[in-house]
Amino acid sequence: MHDYVEADGIRLPSRRRAYLRGTEFRPSLDALLVSIDISDVRFS
């Protein structure tokens, strides 16, 4: 998780990436499984 943004005083990550794990449990950056980008965050 990275690129934190602040919404109503709460800091949240705006980008999330999940990769397949390769040998020795290290992420394989060639195998992106999940990509989530969040923008325009508001709480009500």
mmCIF file as Biopython writes it, N, C-alpha, C and O atoms, coordinates in Angstrom:
data_model
#
loop_
_atom_site.group_PDB
_atom_site.id
_atom_site.type_symbol
_atom_site.label_atom_id
_atom_site.label_alt_id
_atom_site.label_comp_id
_atom_site.label_asym_id
_atom_site.label_entity_id
_atom_site.label_seq_id
_atom_site.pdbx_PDB_ins_code
_atom_site.Cartn_x
_atom_site.Cartn_y
_atom_site.Cartn_z
_atom_site.occupancy
_atom_site.B_iso_or_equiv
_atom_site.auth_seq_id
_atom_site.auth_asym_id
_atom_site.pdbx_PDB_model_num
ATOM 1   N N  . MET A ? 1  ? 0.862   -1.168  0.000   1.0 0.0 1  A 1 
ATOM 2   C CA . MET A ? 1  ? 0.000   0.000   0.000   1.0 0.0 1  A 1 
ATOM 3   C C  . MET A ? 1  ? 0.905   1.226   0.000   1.0 0.0 1  A 1 
ATOM 4   O O  . MET A ? 1  ? 1.935   1.262   0.673   1.0 0.0 1  A 1 
ATOM 5   N N  . HIS A ? 2  ? 0.491   2.232   -0.775  1.0 0.0 2  A 1 
ATOM 6   C CA . HIS A ? 2  ? 1.290   3.444   -0.828  1.0 0.0 2  A 1 
ATOM 7   C C  . HIS A ? 2  ? 0.471   4.611   -1.356  1.0 0.0 2  A 1 
ATOM 8   O O  . HIS A ? 2  ? -0.728  4.469   -1.595  1.0 0.0 2  A 1 
ATOM 9   N N  . ASP A ? 3  ? 1.099   5.747   -1.537  1.0 0.0 3  A 1 
ATOM 10  C CA . ASP A ? 3  ? 0.462   6.995   -1.965  1.0 0.0 3  A 1 
ATOM 11  C C  . ASP A ? 3  ? -0.707  7.349   -1.048  1.0 0.0 3  A 1 
ATOM 12  O O  . ASP A ? 3  ? -1.868  7.332   -1.454  1.0 0.0 3  A 1 
ATOM 13  N N  . TYR A ? 4  ? -0.368  7.668   0.189   1.0 0.0 4  A 1 
ATOM 14  C CA . TYR A ? 4  ? -1.394  7.984   1.178   1.0 0.0 4  A 1 
ATOM 15  C C  . TYR A ? 4  ? -2.049  9.334   0.892   1.0 0.0 4  A 1 
ATOM 16  O O  . TYR A ? 4  ? -1.387  10.278  0.460   1.0 0.0 4  A 1 
ATOM 17  N N  . VAL A ? 5  ? -3.358  9.414   1.137   1.0 0.0 5  A 1 
ATOM 18  C CA . VAL A ? 5  ? -4.125  10.652  1.031   1.0 0.0 5  A 1 
ATOM 19  C C  . VAL A ? 5  ? -4.829  10.872  2.365   1.0 0.0 5  A 1 
ATOM 20  O O  . VAL A ? 5  ? -4.995  9.942   3.153   1.0 0.0 5  A 1 
ATOM 21  N N  . GLU A ? 6  ? -5.240  12.114  2.608   1.0 0.0 6  A 1 
ATOM 22  C CA . GLU A ? 6  ? -5.953  12.408  3.841   1.0 0.0 6  A 1 
ATOM 23  C C  . GLU A ? 6  ? -7.397  12.778  3.509   1.0 0.0 6  A 1 
ATOM 24  O O  . GLU A ? 6  ? -7.655  13.625  2.654   1.0 0.0 6  A 1 
ATOM 25  N N  . ALA A ? 7  ? -8.324  12.133  4.195   1.0 0.0 7  A 1 
ATOM 26  C CA . ALA A ? 7  ? -9.751  12.402  4.016   1.0 0.0 7  A 1 
ATOM 27  C C  . ALA A ? 7  ? -10.369 12.633  5.387   1.0 0.0 7  A 1 
ATOM 28  O O  . ALA A ? 7  ? -10.399 11.730  6.224   1.0 0.0 7  A 1 
ATOM 29  N N  . ASP A ? 8  ? -10.855 13.828  5.608   1.0 0.0 8  A 1 
ATOM 30  C CA . ASP A ? 8  ? -11.466 14.181  6.898   1.0 0.0 8  A 1 
ATOM 31  C C  . ASP A ? 8  ? -10.554 13.861  8.072   1.0 0.0 8  A 1 
ATOM 32  O O  . ASP A ? 8  ? -11.014 13.387  9.110   1.0 0.0 8  A 1 
ATOM 33  N N  . GLY A ? 9  ? -9.256  14.122  7.906   1.0 0.0 9  A 1 
ATOM 34  C CA . GLY A ? 9  ? -8.290  13.917  8.981   1.0 0.0 9  A 1 
ATOM 35  C C  . GLY A ? 9  ? -7.783  12.488  9.120   1.0 0.0 9  A 1 
ATOM 36  O O  . GLY A ? 9  ? -6.984  12.213  10.015  1.0 0.0 9  A 1 
ATOM 37  N N  . ILE A ? 10 ? -8.214  11.590  8.280   1.0 0.0 10 A 1 
ATOM 38  C CA . ILE A ? 10 ? -7.794  10.184  8.336   1.0 0.0 10 A 1 
ATOM 39  C C  . ILE A ? 10 ? -6.912  9.895   7.133   1.0 0.0 10 A 1 
ATOM 40  O O  . ILE A ? 10 ? -7.304  10.140  5.992   1.0 0.0 10 A 1 
ATOM 41  N N  . ARG A ? 11 ? -5.706  9.367   7.397   1.0 0.0 11 A 1 
ATOM 42  C CA . ARG A ? 11 ? -4.792  9.033   6.304   1.0 0.0 11 A 1 
ATOM 43  C C  . ARG A ? 11 ? -5.062  7.616   5.812   1.0 0.0 11 A 1 
ATOM 44  O O  . ARG A ? 11 ? -5.130  6.666   6.593   1.0 0.0 11 A 1 
ATOM 45  N N  . LEU A ? 12 ? -5.215  7.500   4.487   1.0 0.0 12 A 1 
ATOM 46  C CA . LEU A ? 12 ? -5.544  6.221   3.853   1.0 0.0 12 A 1 
ATOM 47  C C  . LEU A ? 12 ? -4.624  5.991   2.663   1.0 0.0 12 A 1 
ATOM 48  O O  . LEU A ? 12 ? -4.247  6.945   1.983   1.0 0.0 12 A 1 
ATOM 49  N N  . PRO A ? 13 ? -4.254  4.730   2.397   1.0 0.0 13 A 1 
ATOM 50  C CA . PRO A ? 13 ? -3.490  4.460   1.184   1.0 0.0 13 A 1 
ATOM 51  C C  . PRO A ? 13 ? -4.413  4.543   -0.028  1.0 0.0 13 A 1 
ATOM 52  O O  . PRO A ? 13 ? -5.513  3.991   -0.016  1.0 0.0 13 A 1 
ATOM 53  N N  . SER A ? 14 ? -3.961  5.238   -1.077  1.0 0.0 14 A 1 
ATOM 54  C CA . SER A ? 14 ? -4.807  5.371   -2.264  1.0 0.0 14 A 1 
ATOM 55  C C  . SER A ? 14 ? -4.456  4.341   -3.340  1.0 0.0 14 A 1 
ATOM 56  O O  . SER A ? 14 ? -5.182  4.202   -4.325  1.0 0.0 14 A 1 
ATOM 57  N N  . ARG A ? 15 ? -3.353  3.626   -3.157  1.0 0.0 15 A 1 
ATOM 58  C CA . ARG A ? 15 ? -2.958  2.606   -4.135  1.0 0.0 15 A 1 
ATOM 59  C C  . ARG A ? 15 ? -2.588  1.311   -3.411  1.0 0.0 15 A 1 
ATOM 60  O O  . ARG A ? 15 ? -1.881  1.318   -2.404  1.0 0.0 15 A 1 
ATOM 61  N N  . ARG A ? 16 ? -3.077  0.226   -3.945  1.0 0.0 16 A 1 
ATOM 62  C CA . ARG A ? 16 ? -2.794  -1.107  -3.377  1.0 0.0 16 A 1 
ATOM 63  C C  . ARG A ? 16 ? -2.451  -2.039  -4.511  1.0 0.0 16 A 1 
ATOM 64  O O  . ARG A ? 16 ? -3.171  -2.101  -5.508  1.0 0.0 16 A 1 
ATOM 65  N N  . ARG A ? 17 ? -1.359  -2.767  -4.372  1.0 0.0 17 A 1 
ATOM 66  C CA . ARG A ? 17 ? -0.930  -3.749  -5.361  1.0 0.0 17 A 1 
ATOM 67  C C  . ARG A ? 17 ? -0.654  -5.067  -4.651  1.0 0.0 17 A 1 
ATOM 68  O O  . ARG A ? 17 ? -0.070  -5.086  -3.567  1.0 0.0 17 A 1 
ATOM 69  N N  . ALA A ? 18 ? -1.072  -6.158  -5.260  1.0 0.0 18 A 1 
ATOM 70  C CA . ALA A ? 18 ? -0.802  -7.493  -4.719  1.0 0.0 18 A 1 
ATOM 71  C C  . ALA A ? 18 ? -0.194  -8.330  -5.838  1.0 0.0 18 A 1 
ATOM 72  O O  . ALA A ? 18 ? -0.739  -8.422  -6.938  1.0 0.0 18 A 1 
ATOM 73  N N  . TYR A ? 19 ? 0.936   -8.931  -5.532  1.0 0.0 19 A 1 
ATOM 74  C CA . TYR A ? 19 ? 1.672   -9.725  -6.512  1.0 0.0 19 A 1 
ATOM 75  C C  . TYR A ? 19 ? 1.749   -11.179 -6.078  1.0 0.0 19 A 1 
ATOM 76  O O  . TYR A ? 19 ? 1.695   -11.494 -4.890  1.0 0.0 19 A 1 
ATOM 77  N N  . LEU A ? 20 ? 1.873   -12.043 -7.049  1.0 0.0 20 A 1 
ATOM 78  C CA . LEU A ? 20 ? 2.103   -13.461 -6.784  1.0 0.0 20 A 1 
ATOM 79  C C  . LEU A ? 20 ? 3.467   -13.604 -6.130  1.0 0.0 20 A 1 
ATOM 80  O O  . LEU A ? 20 ? 4.420   -12.925 -6.513  1.0 0.0 20 A 1 
ATOM 81  N N  . ARG A ? 21 ? 3.561   -14.477 -5.154  1.0 0.0 21 A 1 
ATOM 82  C CA . ARG A ? 21 ? 4.859   -14.691 -4.495  1.0 0.0 21 A 1 
ATOM 83  C C  . ARG A ? 21 ? 5.625   -15.792 -5.210  1.0 0.0 21 A 1 
ATOM 84  O O  . ARG A ? 21 ? 5.082   -16.840 -5.560  1.0 0.0 21 A 1 
ATOM 85  N N  . GLY A ? 22 ? 6.890   -15.519 -5.410  1.0 0.0 22 A 1 
ATOM 86  C CA . GLY A ? 22 ? 7.757   -16.491 -6.062  1.0 0.0 22 A 1 
ATOM 87  C C  . GLY A ? 22 ? 8.563   -17.265 -5.044  1.0 0.0 22 A 1 
ATOM 88  O O  . GLY A ? 22 ? 8.127   -17.472 -3.912  1.0 0.0 22 A 1 
ATOM 89  N N  . THR A ? 23 ? 9.722   -17.681 -5.450  1.0 0.0 23 A 1 
ATOM 90  C CA . THR A ? 23 ? 10.603  -18.430 -4.549  1.0 0.0 23 A 1 
ATOM 91  C C  . THR A ? 23 ? 11.018  -17.548 -3.385  1.0 0.0 23 A 1 
ATOM 92  O O  . THR A ? 23 ? 11.125  -16.329 -3.519  1.0 0.0 23 A 1 
ATOM 93  N N  . GLU A ? 24 ? 11.244  -18.162 -2.273  1.0 0.0 24 A 1 
ATOM 94  C CA . GLU A ? 24 ? 11.639  -17.478 -1.029  1.0 0.0 24 A 1 
ATOM 95  C C  . GLU A ? 24 ? 10.609  -16.430 -0.590  1.0 0.0 24 A 1 
ATOM 96  O O  . GLU A ? 24 ? 10.945  -15.490 0.130   1.0 0.0 24 A 1 
ATOM 97  N N  . PHE A ? 25 ? 9.356   -16.595 -1.026  1.0 0.0 25 A 1 
ATOM 98  C CA . PHE A ? 25 ? 8.234   -15.738 -0.627  1.0 0.0 25 A 1 
ATOM 99  C C  . PHE A ? 25 ? 8.427   -14.276 -1.016  1.0 0.0 25 A 1 
ATOM 100 O O  . PHE A ? 25 ? 7.855   -13.393 -0.377  1.0 0.0 25 A 1 
ATOM 101 N N  . ARG A ? 26 ? 9.208   -14.006 -2.035  1.0 0.0 26 A 1 
ATOM 102 C CA . ARG A ? 26 ? 9.378   -12.646 -2.531  1.0 0.0 26 A 1 
ATOM 103 C C  . ARG A ? 26 ? 8.361   -12.392 -3.632  1.0 0.0 26 A 1 
ATOM 104 O O  . ARG A ? 26 ? 8.056   -13.297 -4.409  1.0 0.0 26 A 1 
ATOM 105 N N  . PRO A ? 27 ? 7.828   -11.164 -3.714  1.0 0.0 27 A 1 
ATOM 106 C CA . PRO A ? 27 ? 6.827   -10.892 -4.751  1.0 0.0 27 A 1 
ATOM 107 C C  . PRO A ? 27 ? 7.444   -10.945 -6.151  1.0 0.0 27 A 1 
ATOM 108 O O  . PRO A ? 27 ? 8.550   -10.456 -6.378  1.0 0.0 27 A 1 
ATOM 109 N N  . SER A ? 28 ? 6.713   -11.542 -7.066  1.0 0.0 28 A 1 
ATOM 110 C CA . SER A ? 28 ? 7.114   -11.578 -8.469  1.0 0.0 28 A 1 
ATOM 111 C C  . SER A ? 28 ? 6.457   -10.378 -9.143  1.0 0.0 28 A 1 
ATOM 112 O O  . SER A ? 28 ? 5.260   -10.418 -9.425  1.0 0.0 28 A 1 
ATOM 113 N N  . LEU A ? 29 ? 7.212   -9.314  -9.409  1.0 0.0 29 A 1 
ATOM 114 C CA . LEU A ? 29 ? 6.652   -8.074  -9.925  1.0 0.0 29 A 1 
ATOM 115 C C  . LEU A ? 29 ? 6.096   -8.220  -11.336 1.0 0.0 29 A 1 
ATOM 116 O O  . LEU A ? 29 ? 5.421   -7.316  -11.829 1.0 0.0 29 A 1 
ATOM 117 N N  . ASP A ? 30 ? 6.368   -9.336  -11.985 1.0 0.0 30 A 1 
ATOM 118 C CA . ASP A ? 30 ? 5.799   -9.603  -13.308 1.0 0.0 30 A 1 
ATOM 119 C C  . ASP A ? 30 ? 4.394   -10.202 -13.223 1.0 0.0 30 A 1 
ATOM 120 O O  . ASP A ? 30 ? 3.700   -10.296 -14.235 1.0 0.0 30 A 1 
ATOM 121 N N  . ALA A ? 31 ? 3.975   -10.607 -12.023 1.0 0.0 31 A 1 
ATOM 122 C CA . ALA A ? 31 ? 2.688   -11.294 -11.853 1.0 0.0 31 A 1 
ATOM 123 C C  . ALA A ? 31 ? 1.768   -10.484 -10.938 1.0 0.0 31 A 1 
ATOM 124 O O  . ALA A ? 31 ? 1.551   -10.851 -9.783  1.0 0.0 31 A 1 
ATOM 125 N N  . LEU A ? 32 ? 1.231   -9.382  -11.461 1.0 0.0 32 A 1 
ATOM 126 C CA . LEU A ? 32 ? 0.308   -8.548  -10.701 1.0 0.0 32 A 1 
ATOM 127 C C  . LEU A ? 32 ? -1.052  -9.247  -10.615 1.0 0.0 32 A 1 
ATOM 128 O O  . LEU A ? 32 ? -1.642  -9.586  -11.641 1.0 0.0 32 A 1 
ATOM 129 N N  . LEU A ? 33 ? -1.544  -9.460  -9.406  1.0 0.0 33 A 1 
ATOM 130 C CA . LEU A ? 33 ? -2.825  -10.133 -9.198  1.0 0.0 33 A 1 
ATOM 131 C C  . LEU A ? 33 ? -3.965  -9.147  -8.947  1.0 0.0 33 A 1 
ATOM 132 O O  . LEU A ? 33 ? -5.066  -9.309  -9.472  1.0 0.0 33 A 1 
ATOM 133 N N  . VAL A ? 34 ? -3.682  -8.111  -8.129  1.0 0.0 34 A 1 
ATOM 134 C CA . VAL A ? 34 ? -4.715  -7.145  -7.760  1.0 0.0 34 A 1 
ATOM 135 C C  . VAL A ? 34 ? -4.140  -5.740  -7.844  1.0 0.0 34 A 1 
ATOM 136 O O  . VAL A ? 34 ? -3.030  -5.480  -7.379  1.0 0.0 34 A 1 
ATOM 137 N N  . SER A ? 35 ? -4.910  -4.836  -8.446  1.0 0.0 35 A 1 
ATOM 138 C CA . SER A ? 35 ? -4.527  -3.430  -8.531  1.0 0.0 35 A 1 
ATOM 139 C C  . SER A ? 35 ? -5.740  -2.593  -8.137  1.0 0.0 35 A 1 
ATOM 140 O O  . SER A ? 35 ? -6.772  -2.636  -8.807  1.0 0.0 35 A 1 
ATOM 141 N N  . ILE A ? 36 ? -5.615  -1.827  -7.044  1.0 0.0 36 A 1 
ATOM 142 C CA . ILE A ? 36 ? -6.718  -1.000  -6.565  1.0 0.0 36 A 1 
ATOM 143 C C  . ILE A ? 36 ? -6.222  0.437   -6.449  1.0 0.0 36 A 1 
ATOM 144 O O  . ILE A ? 36 ? -5.227  0.703   -5.774  1.0 0.0 36 A 1 
ATOM 145 N N  . ASP A ? 37 ? -6.920  1.366   -7.112  1.0 0.0 37 A 1 
ATOM 146 C CA . ASP A ? 37 ? -6.637  2.792   -7.013  1.0 0.0 37 A 1 
ATOM 147 C C  . ASP A ? 37 ? -7.892  3.475   -6.487  1.0 0.0 37 A 1 
ATOM 148 O O  . ASP A ? 37 ? -8.982  3.297   -7.030  1.0 0.0 37 A 1 
ATOM 149 N N  . ILE A ? 38 ? -7.727  4.261   -5.423  1.0 0.0 38 A 1 
ATOM 150 C CA . ILE A ? 38 ? -8.859  4.932   -4.789  1.0 0.0 38 A 1 
ATOM 151 C C  . ILE A ? 38 ? -8.669  6.441   -4.929  1.0 0.0 38 A 1 
ATOM 152 O O  . ILE A ? 38 ? -7.576  6.964   -4.709  1.0 0.0 38 A 1 
ATOM 153 N N  . SER A ? 39 ? -9.746  7.131   -5.297  1.0 0.0 39 A 1 
ATOM 154 C CA . SER A ? 39 ? -9.677  8.594   -5.395  1.0 0.0 39 A 1 
ATOM 155 C C  . SER A ? 39 ? -10.979 9.188   -4.891  1.0 0.0 39 A 1 
ATOM 156 O O  . SER A ? 39 ? -11.985 8.491   -4.758  1.0 0.0 39 A 1 
ATOM 157 N N  . ASP A ? 40 ? -10.948 10.470  -4.614  1.0 0.0 40 A 1 
ATOM 158 C CA . ASP A ? 40 ? -12.127 11.210  -4.168  1.0 0.0 40 A 1 
ATOM 159 C C  . ASP A ? 40 ? -12.775 10.556  -2.953  1.0 0.0 40 A 1 
ATOM 160 O O  . ASP A ? 40 ? -13.941 10.164  -2.997  1.0 0.0 40 A 1 
ATOM 161 N N  . VAL A ? 41 ? -12.011 10.441  -1.870  1.0 0.0 41 A 1 
ATOM 162 C CA . VAL A ? 41 ? -12.492 9.782   -0.648  1.0 0.0 41 A 1 
ATOM 163 C C  . VAL A ? 41 ? -13.185 10.811  0.237   1.0 0.0 41 A 1 
ATOM 164 O O  . VAL A ? 41 ? -12.653 11.892  0.490   1.0 0.0 41 A 1 
ATOM 165 N N  . ARG A ? 42 ? -14.390 10.455  0.708   1.0 0.0 42 A 1 
ATOM 166 C CA . ARG A ? 42 ? -15.152 11.272  1.643   1.0 0.0 42 A 1 
ATOM 167 C C  . ARG A ? 42 ? -15.850 10.359  2.640   1.0 0.0 42 A 1 
ATOM 168 O O  . ARG A ? 42 ? -16.262 9.252   2.298   1.0 0.0 42 A 1 
ATOM 169 N N  . PHE A ? 43 ? -15.976 10.823  3.856   1.0 0.0 43 A 1 
ATOM 170 C CA . PHE A ? 43 ? -16.737 10.089  4.874   1.0 0.0 43 A 1 
ATOM 171 C C  . PHE A ? 43 ? -17.997 10.878  5.196   1.0 0.0 43 A 1 
ATOM 172 O O  . PHE A ? 43 ? -17.982 12.108  5.235   1.0 0.0 43 A 1 
ATOM 173 N N  . SER A ? 44 ? -19.071 10.165  5.422   1.0 0.0 44 A 1 
ATOM 174 C CA . SER A ? 44 ? -20.320 10.848  5.789   1.0 0.0 44 A 1 
ATOM 175 C C  . SER A ? 44 ? -20.993 10.137  6.919   1.0 0.0 44 A 1 
ATOM 176 O O  . SER A ? 44 ? -22.057 10.560  7.369   1.0 0.0 44 A 1 
#
